[in-house]
Amino acid sequence: MFLKGKIVTASMLDDDAITDITERFERRYDANIDFTVEINSSIVGGVIVTVRDDVYDGSVRGKLLSMREQILK
């Protein structure tokens, strides 16, 4: 099985980091995944990985928004 995915980061990742992310998600999906890498400084730090319709938000911005929601409850 072959899938497309996207990695969004605040700054460019080195090849080792991209390889690590790719290998982890290929194991999770039991498929080869062709990732595109996008730089978006608005996420502050961390990464957002999208495969199919699944979004894994490990960004600093995502964590801050989640904390804000919890505080406002």
N, C-alpha and C positions, 0 to 999 in steps of 0.2 A: 504494500500500500504506500502511496506517495501523497504527502499533504503539503500545503503552503502554510506559512506562518509569518508572524511579524514580531520583532523585538523592538520596543521603543525604550530609549534611554536618554538621560539628560546630557550625557557626553559619550563620546565614542568608546566602545569597549575594545579591549585587545582581542586578538584571535583566540587566545586560550579561554577567555570568558565566553565568547560566542560558541566555541566548541563545547564547553561545559554545559551551557544552556541547551544547545542542540541535542547533545547526548541524553540529557535528563528527560527532555520532552519526547525524544524518539523512543526511549524505554517506556515512558508513560503511555504513549499512543501505539506502541508496537508498530511503528511505521517510520519511513524516511521522511524528514521534514525539511523543506527548502525555506529558510528564513530570510526575510529582508530585514535590514536594520535601519531604523529611523531615529534621528536625533531630535528631541523635543525638550528644550530646557525648562518648560513649564512644569514638568513632573518633578523637578527639583533634584531628585536622585533616585536610585533604584532602577527597576525595570518593569515594563508591562509586556507580557507575552500573550499573543493571540494565536490560537490554533483552531481552525474551523470557527465555530461561534463561541468558543470558550475563551474567556479573558482572565488571566492571572495577573492581578494588580499588586506588584511589590514595590510600587513607587512611594516616595515620601509624601507626595501630594495626596495619593489615595489613602494613606494611613492617617494623614492630618484631617482629611474630610470625614473619614470614618470616626475619628475621635470627636470631631465637632458634632456629628450626628448623635453620638452617645451622650455628650454633655447637654445637648438641647432637648433630650427626651425628658 
